[in-house]
Amino acid sequence: MDAMADAYQAALDANVSSTLLNQNFKLAKLIVQLCTDPSRRGDRGLQQRLKMARTFDGVVSACSSIDQPDDSSAELANLRARVAAAEAGEASVTRKLAQETLKRENAELFSREASAEADDLKKALKREKESVNAYYHQILQLQASAELHTDEVEKLEKIIARQKDYAKSLQDRIDKDRVSFQAATVAQTAQSIKLHKLLSEMSKDEYDETKVLRDKYDDMVDTLRFCRRANGILRQHVDARQMDADTLVLASAGIGSGDINLDRLDLDPDSRKLLKECREEVVRTGKREDLAISFARAMYRKRHGIKRKRIRQAPVGSGDDDEESDSDVQ
């Protein structure tokens, strides 16, 4: 800032100096014209030199060649005194003008700075106003939202009040139902005690018969367990071709009940085929007691190499149903 002020001051001084020199030049010309003797004012040479002079020194040199009368010394002294007074006045005016110019420049500089600061303040004030307006709009929105939430809260409070009333009515109903249930429980307990006593008395009378039936049931369970065990052993260790009469009876019972799995027995294909045919015959007739006979017949055929042949006969001229008969072919 100081450097700018110094540069500005130097430029101002140069400008003032050139202005003052120009003014001094014009003032010197005017003084010479006024102080020239009327008889010399028509001198073309003098007027030409004054016209061609461009500086104060040029004006002085143009005046030095004028032929002075006898009293030229007094006039010259008077002229020099006037010139000195004019120069002093000019210097005083120059100083005052420089001070006024400096004050004016300082005032303009301060005015520009103040204008810039005022513009900045105006912009800041505008931004503050915009911010205040935005805050004001936000406050209005928040107030509207608060009013909306207040309405929602009031609605929810009403709903909660209704729910409380409904819950209270339900609680009253539950209390009544609890009292009724307790009374019914007491009555049911009394009835249960009576029924328990009645059942106890009835069980005492039926105890003997129930015990007999239970014993029979236990015997049947033991028998069934024994049969299943025998069938399991039979399936694991006995070949169908080595079965005796008792084994055939047990095997027939196992096959009829389905406890014996033919696929798990160590049988040849022909024996397995015969056993399956026996089972199918029992299933077809529905008589389990015929299984032993069918099984024995199949073993007999197997042992003697007799093939089974099914012959279908249809009697002619009779209305009876068709009959199927089995015949043995040797």
C-alpha positions as CSV (number, residue, x, y, z in Angstrom):
1,M,0.0,0.0,0.0
2,D,2.9,2.4,0.8
3,A,4.6,1.6,-2.5
4,M,1.5,2.4,-4.4
5,A,1.1,5.7,-2.5
6,D,4.7,6.7,-3.2
7,A,4.3,5.8,-6.9
8,Y,1.1,7.7,-7.1
9,Q,2.7,10.7,-5.3
10,A,5.6,10.8,-7.8
11,A,3.3,10.6,-10.7
12,L,1.2,13.4,-9.2
13,D,4.3,15.6,-8.6
14,A,5.4,15.1,-12.2
15,N,2.0,16.0,-13.5
16,V,1.8,19.0,-11.2
17,S,5.3,20.1,-12.3
18,S,4.5,19.9,-16.0
19,T,1.2,21.7,-15.4
20,L,2.9,24.5,-13.4
21,L,5.7,24.9,-16.0
22,N,3.1,25.2,-18.8
23,Q,1.2,27.7,-16.7
24,N,4.5,29.6,-15.9
25,F,5.3,29.6,-19.7
26,K,1.9,31.1,-20.5
27,L,2.2,33.6,-17.6
28,A,5.7,34.7,-18.7
29,K,4.4,35.3,-22.2
30,L,1.5,37.3,-20.9
31,I,3.8,39.4,-18.6
32,V,6.2,40.1,-21.5
33,Q,3.3,41.2,-23.7
34,L,2.0,43.5,-20.9
35,C,5.4,44.9,-20.0
36,T,6.5,45.5,-23.6
37,D,6.7,49.2,-24.6
38,P,3.8,50.1,-26.9
39,S,6.3,51.2,-29.5
40,R,7.9,47.7,-29.5
41,R,4.7,45.7,-29.6
42,G,4.6,45.9,-33.4
43,D,8.1,44.4,-33.6
44,R,7.6,41.3,-35.7
45,G,10.9,39.8,-34.8
46,L,10.0,40.0,-31.1
47,Q,6.6,38.6,-31.7
48,Q,8.0,35.8,-33.8
49,R,10.5,34.8,-31.1
50,L,7.8,34.9,-28.4
51,K,5.5,32.8,-30.6
52,M,8.3,30.2,-31.2
53,A,9.3,30.1,-27.5
54,R,8.0,26.9,-25.8
55,T,9.6,27.2,-22.4
56,F,10.1,29.8,-19.8
57,D,13.8,30.1,-20.7
58,G,12.9,30.6,-24.3
59,V,10.6,33.5,-23.4
60,V,13.5,35.0,-21.3
61,S,16.0,34.6,-24.2
62,A,13.5,36.1,-26.6
63,C,13.1,39.2,-24.3
64,S,16.9,39.6,-23.8
65,S,17.5,40.7,-27.4
66,I,15.2,43.6,-27.2
67,D,16.9,47.0,-27.4
68,Q,16.3,48.5,-24.1
69,P,16.0,52.3,-23.6
70,D,18.0,54.1,-21.0
71,D,15.7,53.1,-18.2
72,S,15.8,49.3,-19.1
73,S,17.5,48.4,-15.8
74,A,14.7,49.7,-13.7
75,E,12.1,48.0,-15.9
76,L,14.1,44.8,-15.9
77,A,14.4,44.8,-12.1
78,N,10.7,45.5,-11.9
79,L,10.1,42.7,-14.3
80,R,12.3,40.3,-12.4
81,A,10.6,41.2,-9.2
82,R,7.2,40.5,-10.8
83,V,8.6,37.2,-12.2
84,A,9.9,36.3,-8.7
85,A,6.6,37.2,-7.1
86,A,4.8,35.2,-9.9
87,E,7.1,32.2,-9.3
88,A,6.5,32.4,-5.5
89,G,2.8,32.6,-6.1
90,E,3.0,29.8,-8.6
91,A,5.0,27.7,-6.0
92,S,2.4,28.5,-3.4
93,V,-0.4,27.6,-5.7
94,T,1.4,24.5,-6.7
95,R,1.8,23.4,-3.1
96,K,-1.8,24.1,-2.4
97,L,-2.9,22.4,-5.6
98,A,-0.7,19.4,-4.7
99,Q,-2.2,19.2,-1.3
100,E,-5.8,19.5,-2.6
101,T,-5.0,17.0,-5.3
102,L,-3.6,14.6,-2.8
103,K,-6.6,15.1,-0.5
104,R,-8.9,14.6,-3.5
105,E,-7.1,11.4,-4.6
106,N,-7.1,10.1,-1.0
107,A,-10.8,10.9,-0.8
108,E,-11.4,9.0,-4.0
109,L,-9.4,6.1,-2.8
110,F,-11.2,6.0,0.5
111,S,-14.5,6.4,-1.4
112,R,-13.6,3.4,-3.7
113,E,-12.6,1.3,-0.7
114,A,-15.8,2.3,1.1
115,S,-17.9,1.6,-2.0
116,A,-16.3,-1.9,-2.3
117,E,-16.9,-2.5,1.4
118,A,-20.4,-1.3,1.0
119,D,-21.0,-3.6,-1.9
120,D,-19.6,-6.5,0.1
121,L,-21.8,-5.6,3.0
122,K,-24.8,-5.4,0.6
123,K,-24.0,-8.8,-0.7
124,A,-23.6,-10.2,2.8
125,L,-26.9,-8.6,3.8
126,K,-28.6,-10.1,0.8
127,R,-27.2,-13.5,1.7
128,E,-28.3,-13.1,5.3
129,K,-31.8,-12.1,4.0
130,E,-31.9,-15.2,1.8
131,S,-30.8,-17.3,4.7
132,V,-33.4,-15.8,7.0
133,N,-36.1,-16.4,4.4
134,A,-34.9,-20.0,4.0
135,Y,-35.0,-20.4,7.8
136,Y,-38.4,-18.8,7.8
137,H,-39.7,-21.3,5.2
138,Q,-38.2,-24.2,7.1
139,I,-39.9,-22.9,10.3
140,L,-43.2,-22.7,8.5
141,Q,-42.8,-26.3,7.2
142,L,-41.8,-27.5,10.6
143,Q,-44.9,-25.8,12.1
144,A,-47.1,-27.4,9.5
145,S,-45.5,-30.8,10.2
146,A,-45.9,-30.3,13.9
147,E,-49.5,-29.5,13.5
148,L,-49.9,-32.6,11.3
149,H,-48.1,-34.7,13.9
150,T,-50.3,-33.2,16.6
151,D,-53.4,-34.3,14.7
152,E,-51.9,-37.7,14.3
153,V,-51.1,-37.9,18.0
154,E,-54.7,-36.9,18.9
155,K,-56.0,-39.6,16.5
156,L,-53.7,-42.1,18.0
157,E,-54.7,-41.1,21.5
158,K,-58.3,-41.6,20.6
159,I,-57.5,-45.0,19.1
160,I,-55.6,-45.9,22.2
161,A,-58.5,-44.8,24.4
162,R,-60.9,-47.0,22.4
163,Q,-58.4,-49.9,22.6
164,K,-58.1,-49.4,26.4
165,D,-61.9,-49.5,26.7
166,Y,-62.1,-52.6,24.5
167,A,-59.3,-54.2,26.5
168,K,-61.1,-53.4,29.7
169,S,-64.3,-55.0,28.4
170,L,-62.3,-58.0,27.3
171,Q,-60.6,-58.2,30.8
172,D,-64.0,-58.0,32.4
173,R,-65.3,-60.8,30.2
174,I,-62.2,-62.8,30.9
175,D,-62.7,-62.3,34.6
176,K,-66.3,-63.5,34.3
177,D,-65.2,-66.5,32.2
178,R,-62.5,-67.3,34.8
179,V,-65.0,-67.3,37.6
180,S,-67.3,-69.4,35.5
181,F,-64.5,-71.8,34.6
182,Q,-63.4,-72.1,38.2
183,A,-67.0,-72.9,39.2
184,A,-67.2,-75.4,36.3
185,T,-63.8,-76.9,37.4
186,V,-65.1,-77.4,40.9
187,A,-68.2,-79.1,39.6
188,Q,-66.2,-81.2,37.2
189,T,-63.8,-82.2,39.9
190,A,-66.7,-83.4,42.1
191,Q,-68.1,-85.3,39.1
192,S,-64.7,-86.8,38.4
193,I,-64.4,-88.0,42.0
194,K,-67.8,-89.6,41.7
195,L,-66.9,-91.3,38.4
196,H,-63.6,-92.5,39.8
197,K,-65.3,-94.1,42.7
198,L,-67.8,-95.7,40.3
199,L,-65.1,-97.0,38.0
200,S,-63.2,-98.3,41.0
201,E,-66.2,-100.3,42.2
202,M,-66.8,-101.6,38.6
203,S,-63.1,-102.6,38.2
204,K,-63.3,-104.6,41.4
205,D,-66.2,-106.7,40.0
206,E,-64.5,-107.2,36.6
207,Y,-61.0,-107.8,38.0
208,D,-61.1,-111.6,37.8
209,E,-62.4,-111.8,34.2
210,T,-59.9,-109.2,33.0
211,K,-57.1,-111.1,34.6
212,V,-58.1,-114.3,32.8
213,L,-58.2,-112.4,29.4
214,R,-54.8,-110.8,30.1
215,D,-53.2,-114.2,30.8
216,K,-54.6,-115.6,27.6
217,Y,-53.3,-112.6,25.7
218,D,-49.8,-113.0,27.3
219,D,-49.8,-116.7,26.2
220,M,-50.7,-115.8,22.7
221,V,-48.0,-113.2,22.6
222,D,-45.4,-115.7,23.8
223,T,-46.6,-118.3,21.2
224,L,-46.4,-115.7,18.5
225,R,-42.9,-114.7,19.6
226,F,-41.8,-118.4,19.6
227,C,-43.3,-118.9,16.1
228,R,-41.5,-115.9,14.7
229,R,-38.2,-117.0,16.3
230,A,-38.7,-120.5,14.8
231,N,-39.4,-119.0,11.4
232,G,-36.4,-116.8,11.6
233,I,-34.2,-119.8,12.4
234,L,-35.9,-121.8,9.7
235,R,-35.2,-119.0,7.1
236,Q,-31.5,-118.9,8.1
237,H,-30.5,-122.6,8.4
238,V,-33.1,-124.9,6.7
239,D,-33.3,-125.7,3.0
240,A,-36.8,-126.4,1.6
241,R,-35.6,-129.7,0.1
242,Q,-34.6,-131.0,3.5
243,M,-37.9,-130.3,5.4
244,D,-39.7,-133.1,7.3
245,A,-43.4,-133.2,8.2
246,D,-43.1,-131.0,11.3
247,T,-40.9,-128.5,9.4
248,L,-43.4,-128.4,6.6
249,V,-46.2,-127.5,9.1
250,L,-44.1,-124.7,10.5
251,A,-43.0,-123.5,7.1
252,S,-46.6,-123.6,5.8
253,A,-47.7,-121.5,8.8
254,G,-44.9,-119.0,8.1
255,I,-45.6,-118.8,4.5
256,G,-49.3,-118.4,5.1
257,S,-48.8,-115.6,7.6
258,G,-46.2,-113.9,5.5
259,D,-43.5,-114.1,8.1
260,I,-41.2,-116.1,5.9
261,N,-39.6,-114.2,3.1
262,L,-39.0,-116.6,0.2
263,D,-36.4,-114.4,-1.4
264,R,-34.2,-114.6,1.7
265,L,-34.2,-118.5,1.8
266,D,-31.4,-120.4,0.2
267,L,-33.6,-122.1,-2.4
268,D,-33.1,-123.2,-5.9
269,P,-35.2,-121.5,-8.6
270,D,-37.6,-124.5,-8.9
271,S,-38.2,-124.7,-5.1
272,R,-38.8,-121.0,-4.9
273,K,-41.2,-121.3,-7.9
274,L,-43.2,-124.1,-6.2
275,L,-43.5,-122.2,-2.9
276,K,-44.7,-119.1,-4.7
277,E,-47.3,-121.2,-6.5
278,C,-48.5,-122.7,-3.2
279,R,-48.8,-119.2,-1.7
280,E,-50.7,-118.0,-4.7
281,E,-53.1,-120.9,-4.4
282,V,-53.8,-120.2,-0.8
283,V,-54.4,-116.6,-1.5
284,R,-56.7,-117.6,-4.4
285,T,-58.7,-120.1,-2.3
286,G,-58.5,-118.1,1.0
287,K,-58.0,-121.3,3.0
288,R,-54.8,-121.3,5.0
289,E,-55.3,-124.9,6.2
290,D,-54.9,-126.1,2.6
291,L,-51.4,-124.7,2.4
292,A,-49.7,-127.7,4.0
293,I,-51.5,-130.1,1.6
294,S,-50.5,-127.9,-1.4
295,F,-46.9,-127.7,-0.1
296,A,-46.7,-131.5,0.4
297,R,-48.1,-132.1,-3.1
298,A,-45.6,-129.7,-4.6
299,M,-42.8,-131.5,-2.8
300,Y,-44.0,-134.8,-4.1
301,R,-44.2,-133.6,-7.6
302,K,-40.7,-132.2,-7.2
303,R,-39.3,-135.4,-5.9
304,H,-40.9,-137.7,-8.5
305,G,-40.3,-135.3,-11.5
306,I,-44.0,-134.8,-12.1
307,K,-44.9,-131.6,-14.0
308,R,-48.1,-129.8,-13.3
309,K,-50.4,-129.1,-16.2
310,R,-53.5,-127.0,-16.0
311,I,-56.4,-128.3,-18.3
312,R,-59.4,-126.1,-19.0
313,Q,-62.5,-128.2,-19.9
314,A,-65.7,-126.7,-21.2
315,P,-68.6,-129.3,-21.3
316,V,-70.7,-129.1,-24.5
317,G,-74.4,-128.4,-24.3
318,S,-74.4,-127.4,-20.6
319,G,-75.2,-124.0,-19.1
320,D,-72.8,-124.6,-16.1
321,D,-69.7,-122.3,-15.6
322,D,-66.4,-123.3,-16.9
323,E,-64.3,-125.5,-14.6
324,E,-60.6,-125.8,-14.1
325,S,-58.9,-129.0,-13.2
326,D,-55.3,-129.9,-12.4
327,S,-53.8,-133.0,-13.7
328,D,-50.4,-134.5,-13.2
329,V,-48.3,-135.5,-16.1
330,Q,-45.4,-137.9,-15.7
